[in-house]
Amino acid sequence: MLAKLFPFSYKANSVGSLVLYIVLYIILPALLGVVSSIVSIIPLLGGILVWVLGIISGLLGIYCFVGIVVALLVFFKVIK
């Protein structure tokens, strides 16, 4: 079940791939934050889009945090 939800986390077999996936999981929410700040400049739709992007950003942040935890658990062979 976890392998279907977090496919990148289950590929963390070496230190290099683990670092790569952790960096990927950190960059994704930051990139969405940058997009959200750029969209906030739009006067008419900015408020609504920032609100929607805030919800998506929060969910993506949770997903990325759990993805990092799963990648670490797979790397240390706690789960298979």
Secondary structure as UniProt FT lines:
FT   HELIX           2..5
FT   TURN            7..8
FT   HELIX           9..11
FT   HELIX           15..39
FT   TURN            40..41
FT   TURN            43..45
FT   HELIX           46..75
FT   TURN            76..77
//
